[in-house]
Amino acid sequence: MSHLRLERVWSGRLKDVSVELEAGVHVIVGAESDGTGELIELCAGVRAPRRGAVEVNGVAPSSAPACRRAIASLLPSEEGADGSRVGRWLAELGTRLGFAPEPLLERLRLEPHRTLASLSGGERRRLACHVALTRESPELVALHEPLPAVGADARAHVLGRIAELGRARVVLVTTSSLADARELGGTTFRLDRGLLSCAPGGAWPGGSGPGLDVWLEVEADAPRALVSALATEPDVLELGYAEGGTGRVRIRGAELERVAEAVARAAVSARAEIRSLRACADDLDVARAAATGLAHAAYRAVQKRPPPPAPPRVVSPTPDPSP
């Protein structure tokens, strides 16, 4: 069984991060400036924490080479200064880690005679991502922005492989894309300026962010009937549909799962065939601004509250001076 523990970790941008993860897909939503890249480097063992502990199955990977080799990782920056040929390097790595290099080369469409030093930064990250996901039995999988690294053509394969690996081991993924977080699924955390917190239920990324609603875009063969059925759904807060368009309906709600269920019920009721359905993700900065705006609004509301009434003054009776 795979287990990852971070206890009161301080390192670079990270501030007092503590979390314990068991097998499953765990997605951390945040930007590079929040410390997502540093977090993956710590878990992969290529960086030691300034303070605190990082352990994979009870072992600190930064001080144990055997533990570090058992971790499949995609780092923020994959170095490629080695003059080895890609084909030879993959063959040696495959022998050591137990995978066949030929299918990987075919999928990546890389010439085996090229040197690692000749690969661009994007090519190195794409190669490293596929190598990490090819590993059969890693102790931990730690990936930084894997979906942008592989491109649209390999997206479905990578999502499927991440889900498969997550059934038996910890898969930790960092991403700055709310859309990618929704597709990856699993448990979601928020990393904001070095502080890690668990996502509030249904709010992040199910509803983009605290106080920020989610939009679904639906393409159907009978959009007018679908709109009529959706109008009776209590979880649908707003509908948008242009007559004479492509049959595309936009739906706003507070929580992604509940809005999707409302669409399913409306489609059955209206006998409308759904051709496509996708979540329209907001930008991470927009979601963060919404959360900041809510905090500011709450602060102002507290400031405007009238002061609590003063407690009643207790006056002691004056003693009678007469005997």
N, C-alpha and C positions, 0 to 999 in steps of 0.2 A: 504494500500500500504506500502511496506517495503522500508526503507531508512536507509543507513549507511553513516555516515560522520566522517572523520578523518581530523582534522585541525591542522597543524603544530605540529605534534606529535613527541616528543623525548622520547625514552624509550629504555634503553639497547643499542642494536645495531642500532635501528631505528633512522634516522636523518631527522627531519623536513618533515615527511610524511603527505601529504594532498591529500585527494581523497573523492569524493561523488559518491555513488553507488545507483542506483535504482534496481528494481526487475530484476533478470537475473542471469546467472552463470558467475562469475568473477574469473578467474584463475590467481594466482600470482606465477610466476616461479622464484625460488630462492632456495638457500640451507639454512640449519639451521643456518650456520654461517653468513648469510645475514640478519637474523632476522625474518624468516617466522614464527617460533614457537611463538615468542613474539607478532607478529602481531595478530595471532589467539587468544592468551590469552587476549590481549587488547580488541578485538572485542567481546569475550565471557564474558568479565567483571570480569575475575579472576585476572586481573592485572590492576592497574591504571597507566596512563601515567605519566612520570616524568614532562613533560611539554606538553601543548596542550590539545585538546579535542577529545574524542571519544563518538559519540552519535548514538544510535539506535532509530529511530523514535523520535528524539529530546530529548532523555533521556540518561544520562551517565550510562552504565550498571554496572560499578565498584562501584557506590554509590547507586544503586537502586536494591534491591533483587528481586522485582517483574519483572523488566526488564530482570534481569539475568536469572531468571527461564524460561522466554519466549524464550530464545536463545538455539537452538540445536547446540551442539558443539562436536568436536573431538579434544582434546588437544594433544600437543606433548607427554605428559606423563600423563597417567590416573592412579591416585592413587587407591590402592585396599587394604588398611590396615584394612578395616572393617571386622569383623568376621561374618557378615550376610551371610546366604545362598543365592546363586545366584537366585534360584527360588523365595524365599520370597522377596528378594530385587527387583526383576523385577515386581512381583505382586504389591508391594506397589507403585513402580514408575509408573507402567501402570495405576493404579487407579488414581494417581495424574495427570498424563499427558494425559491419554486417549488412551491407546493402550493395546492390548491383549498380554500377555507375552508368551503364549504357542507356537504360530507360530515362535516367535523369538527364543525360546529355541530350537525348532526343526531345524531351519535353521542354528543355531550356533553349534548344536550338543554338547551342554554343559550339564553336569549332574546337575540337579537343587539342589542337596544336597551339592554340593561343596561350599566352602566359597569364598568370594571375595578375601580374603588374599591369597588363594591357587592358584589363577590365575596368569599365567605368564604375563609379560608386554605386549606381543603380544596378548594374549587372552583378556586382559583388554581393549586394544585399539580396537580390533575387536568387542567386546561387546558394547563399547561406540559408535562406528561408526554406528552399526545397530540400537542402541537405538535412536541416533540422527536422523537417516533417517526414523525411524518409526513415529516420531512426526508428527501430522496432520497439525497443524497451528502455527509453530514457527514464531516469529517476524524476526528472522535472523538465517541462517545456516552458521556456521563457522567451516571448516574442515581442519585439518592439515594432509596431506599425506593419504587420505582415501583409495586409491586403493591398496597400499601395505599393509594397515592394514587388509583388508578383504580377500586377496588372490584371485587366478585366478578363483575359482569356483563361487564366488559371484560378480565378476567384472561387468558382464553385468547388473545384478540387481541393483548394486550401481550406475552405470552410468545412467541407466534409471530413477532411483529415484531422482538423483541430477537434471537431466533435468526437471523432473516433478515439483520438488519444485521450480526451478528457474523461472517457469512461473508466479508465484505470489509473490515471495519474493526474497530478496538478498541472494544468495548462494555464499559465499566466500571460495575458495579452494586454499591452498598453496601446491605446489609440486616442487620437484627438478628434476622431470623427464619430458623431452620434449615430450616423447611419451605419457605420461599420459595427459599432457596439450593439445595435439592434440585431444585425445579421449574425453576429457571433453568439449572442444569447448568453446563457449561463448567469453567474452571479456578477453583479455590477458594483464597482466602487468608484468613488470620485476622488481624484487627486487635485487639490486646488492650492497652489502656492506652497507645495511641500507638505500639506496636511491631508492625510488619507481618511476618508469616511465612507461608510457603507451607503449605497444609494437608498434614499427613501422609497418605500414601496410605491411602484407605479409612476414615480416622478422622474427617475433618471436611469436609463434613457427612455423608459416607456412613455414618458410625456415630456421629452426634451430636457426639461429642467424644472426646478421648483417654480410653480406659478406660470409655466409656459405650456400651452396646450399643444397637442400633436395633430398633424394634418395627414389624412390619407387621400391618395389620388386613385380613383377607381375608374376603369374603362369597361363599359357594359354594352350589350347589344340593345337593351331597352332602358336607356338612362332616365327617361321621364317617369316610367313606372317605378324604377329604383328610387328616384328622388321622393316620389309620393310615399313609398313605404318607409324610407329613412326619416321622413318628417314626423313620424309617430314615435320614433325611438328616443327615449329620454336621455341616452348617453350621447346623442348627436347634438352639438351646440350650434353648429352652423353648416349650411350647405351652399355649394356653389356649382352652378351648371349653366352653360351658355347654349342656347338653342342653335341648331344647325352646325354644331361643332363636331368633335370626334367621338362624342359619347362619353366624355370624361367628366366625372363628378368629383368635386373636392369636398371633403368632410372634415370638420373640426370637432375634437373631443378632448376630454381631460386625460384619458388613459388609452394607450395604444391597444391593449388586449380587448378592452370593453368596446371600443369603436369598431374593431375588426369583427367582433361577435355581432354587433349591431348590423354591420354590412352583410354578414352571412344570413342573419334572420331576414333582412329586407330582401335579399336576392331570392330566397326561397319563397317569400310571400309574393313578390312581384313576378316570379318565374323569369328572372333576368339572368342571363349567362354572363358571368364575370370573366372578361378577357385578361385583365391585368389588375394588380393591386399593389401599391407601393407606399411606403411611409415617406413623407416629405420632411427630411431632417433639417432642423435648424443648425446653424453654425454654433460651435462650442462657445465662441465669444458672445453670441447673442444669448445663449442659455445662461452663461455666467453673468452677463449684464442684468438679465431678468432676476437672477438670484440676489445680486447685489442691490437691485432696485427694491426687491421685497424687503430685504434687511433694512434698507434706508427708510422705507415706508413704515415698517414696524417701529423703528426707532423714533420717527417723527410722531407716530400715534401715541407712543408712550410719553413723549415729551409734552403732548397736548392734553394729556389726561389732567383733570383737576387734582390738586393735592388732596390726600386723604384727610378727612376731618380730624381736628385735634382731639385727643382724648379729653373727656370731661375733667375739669379741674376740681380736685377734692380739697375743700376748705375745712380745716380742723376748727371745731368750735372753740371760741375764746373762753378760757376758764373763768368762773365767777370769783372775783377777788374777795367778796364778803365771806366771812367764816360760816 
